[in-house]
C-alpha cells in the first residue's frame, strides 16, 4: 500500500521532490537529480545489468553510479576474494573496489541503511553507521549484509559522544563471524580541501523506473542495490551543524545510503554519509551547535549539498572502542 501511495504521488510530478523518511530524519529524493531517472537501468530477474566504471563517461562526475557485478557473483557463490589483510588497504585497488569491500547493508525488519567496517577483534567486526539508522525501537534485530552476500546478526554498541562531548549521529554495530573481511583505513578529514574529489557509497532504499508511476523498494535486492557516487567537497564550516555534520559535498546521496562511507581519492575513510540534499525542515534543519542558524544566502548553498560526519569527529569514538581492535588510522 505504501508503494502504491507513493506511486500515485509521482504521477505527473516528475519535477517535484518526493519526501521519504530514514530513521529519525525526513529526507527528500528529487527524481530530476537522479541519474537513474536520466539513464534508466533495467534489472532482469535472473542476473541483472550493472553499470561499470567504463560505461559511465556520459554521466556527470557527481552522479556516477557504479554497480558491481562481482559482488553479485560473490553473493551467489558465498565467496570473497581477500585482496588485502583485514586492516589494510593497498594501492593496487581502485576506490570503487575498496568501497564495495568495506561497505555493508544494515537491514532492520522494515527498513535499511548502510555502514562501513572499521575494526576487527578476533572474530568480532565493528561497523560504523548512523544512530538514526539503528535507533528505531527497543532491542531491534539487525542483519548485516557483507560484500560476499553473507548475512550476520548485529548488535548495537552505544558510543555517541565525540571529542567535545557533542552528540554525534554515530553508532557502532558489531557482528561475529569466522570469515575474513577488509577493514577501512581511516584518513584525516582535516586534510580535505574544497573541490577535492570524494566518493560516497551505500545502498539506496528506492529505485525510480523511467517513465513509471511507481517507486520500487530495493529492500529485497541485497547487494544489487549497491551504489557509489563521486563528487567534490564543497563546504567545510568551522562550526559543525547539530549531530556532527561538518562535511558538505556534492555527491548525490540517496535515502538508504546514510551510514555509508565517504572516501578520499586514496580510498581512505574521511566521513560518514548521513544527510541528503534538500531535507525537510528548511533552514531549521541546519542549526549549528551554538544554536545559531545560517544566513538565508548560506542556507541556500548548504541545502543543495549532502552532509556527512568527518573522521576528525568520530575518530575518538573509534579509538575509545578499539582497545584490542584491529583498526587502522593515520
N, C-alpha and C positions, 0 to 999 in steps of 0.2 A: 504493500500500500504506500509505503514511503517513497519508493522509486516512481510509482505511478503519479503521486502528487508532485514530485519534483519534475517529472516529465511534462505535466500539464503547465507547470510554471515556465518551462523552457520554450513552449510553443510560441513562435513569433517574437521571442525576446532574446534573440541571439546576442545582441549587443549589451544586454543587461547583466550585471553580476548576479550570481546565484549564491546566497548565503548558506554556509554549511557550518556545522559545529564539530570541533575536535576537542575532546576533553572538556576543560573548563573555559575554553576560548571559542568565540564565534569567529569564523574565518570566511573569506569570500573568494570564490573562484570565478574568474571572468572568462567566458568562453572565447572572446575575441583575443585574449592574450595567450590562449592555449595552443601550443604547437600541434597538439593532437587534433584540434579543430581545423587548423590550416593545412596540415599534412596528415590526412587520415591514415591510420594503420589498421589493417584488417587482421583479426586473430582467428585463424582456422581452429576448429575444436580440438584437433589432434596435436599438431606441433606448434603452431603459432608462427608469426612473422615478426622479426625483431629488427630494429634499426641498428646498423653497425656504425662505427665511427667514420668509416669511409663513405657512408651513404648520407651524411648529414651536412655536406658542404653547402647545400641550398638553404639551410636554416641559419637564422641569426645566432651569434655566439651565445647569447644569454638564454636561448630557447632550444639548445641542442639536447635531445633526449636519446640516451643510449640504453638499449635493451639488450641484455646479454644472453645469447643463445646457449653459451657454455654452462651457465648456471642452471638452465632448464634441463640440459642433459644430465648434469650432476644430480639434480633432483630426482630424475627418473632412475638413475643407477646407484644413488646413495653413495657417491664417491666425491672426494675432494682432492684437488691437486695442491700439495703443500709447496708453494713457490718459495717460501721463506720460513724461518723458525717462528714460533708463536709470538715473539715480542720484537720482531724486526721487519722492516720494510726495505727491500733492496731497490737499487736504482734501475734494474733492468725491467721493472714492472711499470706499466703506464698507470696514470692516475685512475682511469676507469676500472682497470683490473684491481687496483688497491681498494677502491670504493666498493666494488662488488663483493670482495672477500671479507671486508670488515663490517659491512652494514647488515643489520638484522631487521626482521619484521617482528613486531610485538603484537600478538593477537589476543584480544580480550573476547568476551562472549559475543558482543555485537559490534565491536569497533576495533580499530587497529592503529598503530603508529610505527615509528622506526626507531632504531638505536644503533650504537656503534660499540664494538668490542674494544675495551680499553685496558683489560687486565686479565691475568690468569694466576691462580694459586693452586698448583696440583691439578685436580680435575674440575676445579670451580672457575668459571669465567665470569667476568664482570662487564656489564653493558651499561653505557651511559645513554640516558634518554631524557625526555622532559617529564617533570612531575605531572603536568596536565594530561599526559598520556596514561600514566599508571594510576593516578589518584581518581578513580572512578567508582568508588564504593568500598565497603568494608571487606577486607580479605579477598580481593578479586583473584581469579586464576589467570596467570599469564602463560602464553605459549610463545616461545622464542623460536622463530624460523631462521635457520642459518643458511649460508650460501651453498651448502651441499644438499639442501632440501630436507634435512632432518629437522624435527621439532623437539623442543626441550621444555621442561617445566621450569618456569622462572619465579623467583621470589624478589620482592621489593625491599631494598635497603634504604632507610631514611637518612639521607645526607644532603641537606638542602642549603645550609648557610655557607656563604662564600667568605672571601678573605676579610671583608669588612663587616661580617655578621649579617649581610643582606640575604634576604630570602630569594634564592635563585630558583628559576623554573627548571630544576635539575633533579634527576633521580637516578639511582643505581639499581639495576636488576641483575641478579646472579642466576646462573644455571649450571648444572653439573653434568659432565659428560667425559667419556674416555677418548673422544675424538679430538683431533688437533686442529685448532683454528688460528688464523693470524690475529695479531693484536695491533691496534693502531699506534703509530708513532705520534705523540703529542708535540706539536710545534709551538712556537712562540707567537701568539697573536699580536704582541706589541711590535713585531717586525713587519706587520702588514702595512701597506701603503695604499693610498687612493688610486683607483684604476687598476689595481693588481688583479689578475685573473684568479678566481676561486671556483671550486666545484662543490656542488651540494647534491647529496644522494638521499634516496628514501623510496618509500612505497606509496604512491598516490592511492587514495581510497576510491576515487571515482574516475571513470572513463567517459568521455563525451563523444559518442559516434557522430561522424559527419552527417549532416542533413537528417538527423534523427530527433524525435520529440521525447527522448527519454535520457536518463543518466544511468550508466551501468556501474554497479558496485564491483570493486576488484577484491572484495574480502576473500573470495574463494580462489582467486588467481594464484596465490602463493608467490613464488619468485617471479612469475611472469609480469607482475606489476612494477618491478624494479625500474627506477628512472634515475638518470644523472643529468643535471643541468650545469651549464657553465655561465659565468657572468663576471662581474667586476665589483670590487669593493668600492662603495660609493659614499659611505659616511662612517666616521669613527668619532662620535661625540665624546668629549672629555667626561661628561657625566652620563652614566647609563640610564636607560629607561627602567621602570619597575621590573623586578624579577631578573635583572641582569642583562637585559638586551642592549647591547652596545655595538654590535656589528651589523651595519646596513649594507646590503649587496643587491645587485640587480637580478640575480638568478630567479627564475620563475618557479618558486617552491609551491607545491600544491598541498592541499589537505591530505594528511596521512604521512607526509614527509617530515613532520615535526619529530624531533629526536634524532634525525639522521645527521651524518657528518657534513661539516664544511671543511674542505681540504684546500691547501695551497698548491702551487704548481709542483712541489716536490712530493705531494701525496701525504703531507703531514696534517694531522687534525688540528685545526685552528679555531673551530667553532662548532656549535650545535644548532641546527635549524629549530625554529620554534614559532615564529610569527610570519604569516603570509602578508602579501601586499593587500592593501585596502581592507583591513579587518574592520568589523563592525565596531561602533562606538565613537567614530570620528576622532576629533582632537583629544577627547577624554581618554582614549585608549593609548595615548602617547605621553603619559606623565613621567617626569624624571623622578629620581629617587628623593630629591629635596621637596617634592610636591608641586613644583612648577610645571608649566606646560610650554611647548614650543610656540613661537610666533606663528601666525597663520601662514606666512611665507615658508618657514621652516617645516611646518606640518605638511604642507603640500608636497615637499620633497621627500619627507620621511614616509608618508603613507604609500608612496609609489615603490618602496623598497621592501624586500624581505628582510627579516631581522633575526639574528642569531646571538647566542651567548658565546663570547670569545673564550679561548682557552685560558687566558690570564685570570678569568673569573672563576672557572671551575677546577683549575689545576690543584688548588689547595684541598678541595673535596676529594679529588682523586688520590692525592698524596696521603691524606688523612686515612683513607680507606685502604691504601695499598701496602700496608705493612705485611710483608710476605707475598705480595702480589708480584707477578712477573709483568711489569708495566714499564713503558718507555716514555721519556720526555727529554727534551733537550733545552 
